[in-house]
Amino acid sequence: MQQDDLDQKIGARIKTERESRNWSLTDLAERAGVSRAMIHKIERGDSSPTAKLLSKLSGAFQMTMSTLMARAEADGGQLLRRQDQSVWTDPETGYLRRHVSPQTQLPLDLVEVTLPAGARVPIPAAAYAFSEHLIWVIEGSLVFHEGDVRHALEVGDCLHLGPPTDCIFENAGEAPCTYAVIVLRRPPPLTQNPQ
């Protein structure tokens, strides 16, 4: 899938998620801490969202960025061949995200990320709500900042993230780092209706 096509699908998915909640652009802007004008540009496909921005929007929807992207990319089927996997590049950092797992009823997403040398990608705590995350380093090295805790991860290392907190993915090395993110989605808690 071409980047422009994926940007259009992401924008349409954000609009669908917003409208399904009966939120105005202003409602989403306030919940995500993102400008109304930026959301409008993304929904129209006029702007490529950054990873940081997508994580803020997905957090406002009480879902992971992975879930939001999977819904935008959804085609279905049990087998998703590499050439058919959606690839998205963050225009700000060059972070390359490949959605590896096929669309199934499993509450699981598998994503491969290549982080360029010197790149830092901050992700707010809201993007980690209602999910469990594992990070498995495949190539290179990754520094993962989980709140105030710094994890230096090498090839083969696998980290289970703790409770939601602001995080930073950082490649402090001189070569790209490739890692897998495994996301296990949990449904948000049911809200009680006042009697």
Residue pairs with C-beta under 8 A, 6 or more apart in sequence:
1 9
1 73
1 86
1 87
3 48
3 87
3 88
3 89
4 45
6 72
6 73
6 86
6 87
6 88
7 45
7 47
7 48
7 49
8 45
9 72
9 73
10 42
10 49
10 54
10 68
10 69
10 72
10 88
11 42
11 43
11 44
11 45
12 43
12 45
12 72
13 68
13 71
13 72
14 39
14 42
14 43
14 57
14 68
15 43
17 61
17 63
17 68
17 71
18 25
18 27
18 28
18 39
18 43
18 61
21 27
21 61
23 31
25 36
25 39
25 40
25 43
26 36
28 34
28 39
28 57
28 60
29 35
29 36
29 39
31 60
32 39
32 56
32 57
32 59
32 60
33 56
34 53
34 56
34 57
38 47
38 53
39 57
41 47
42 49
42 53
42 57
48 91
49 57
50 90
50 91
50 92
50 93
51 65
51 90
51 92
51 93
51 95
51 97
51 121
51 123
52 92
52 121
52 122
52 123
52 124
54 65
54 68
54 69
55 65
55 123
55 124
55 126
55 127
56 124
56 126
56 127
57 68
58 64
58 65
58 67
58 68
58 126
58 127
59 124
59 125
59 126
59 127
59 129
60 126
61 68
62 126
62 129
62 130
62 188
63 130
63 185
64 109
64 127
64 128
64 130
64 131
64 133
64 183
64 185
65 123
65 127
66 99
66 109
66 111
66 131
66 181
66 183
67 109
67 131
67 183
67 185
69 86
69 88
69 97
69 99
69 111
70 99
70 101
70 103
70 109
73 86
73 99
74 103
75 84
75 103
76 102
76 103
77 102
77 103
78 102
78 104
79 102
80 100
80 101
80 102
80 103
85 98
85 99
85 100
86 98
86 99
87 96
87 97
87 98
87 99
88 96
88 97
88 99
89 95
89 96
89 97
90 96
90 97
90 121
93 115
93 116
93 119
93 120
93 121
94 116
94 119
95 113
95 114
95 115
95 116
95 119
95 121
95 169
96 113
96 114
96 115
97 111
97 112
97 113
98 111
98 112
98 113
98 114
99 109
99 110
99 111
100 110
100 111
100 112
100 180
101 108
101 109
101 110
101 111
107 184
107 185
107 186
108 182
108 183
108 184
108 185
109 181
109 182
109 183
109 185
110 180
110 181
110 182
110 183
111 180
111 181
111 182
111 183
112 138
112 178
112 179
112 180
113 169
113 178
113 179
113 180
113 181
114 176
114 177
114 178
115 121
115 140
115 142
115 169
115 170
115 171
115 176
115 177
115 178
115 179
116 171
116 176
117 171
117 173
117 174
117 175
117 176
117 177
118 171
118 172
119 169
119 170
119 171
120 168
120 169
120 170
120 171
121 168
121 169
121 170
122 166
122 167
122 168
123 166
123 167
123 168
123 169
124 166
125 164
125 165
125 166
125 167
126 164
127 164
128 161
128 164
128 165
128 167
129 164
129 188
130 185
130 186
130 187
130 188
131 183
131 184
131 185
131 186
132 160
132 161
132 183
132 184
132 186
133 160
133 161
133 181
133 182
133 183
133 184
134 158
134 159
134 160
134 161
134 180
134 181
134 182
135 142
135 144
135 153
135 158
135 159
135 161
135 179
135 180
135 181
136 156
136 157
136 158
136 159
136 179
136 180
136 182
137 153
137 154
137 155
137 156
137 157
137 158
137 177
137 178
137 179
138 155
138 178
138 179
138 180
139 155
139 176
139 177
139 178
139 179
140 155
140 171
140 173
140 175
140 176
140 177
140 178
141 152
141 153
141 154
141 155
141 171
141 172
141 173
141 177
142 152
142 153
142 169
142 170
142 171
142 177
142 179
143 150
143 151
143 152
143 153
143 170
143 171
143 172
144 150
144 151
144 153
144 159
144 167
144 168
144 169
144 170
145 151
145 167
145 168
145 170
146 161
146 162
146 165
146 167
147 165
147 166
147 167
151 159
153 159
153 179
161 167
171 177
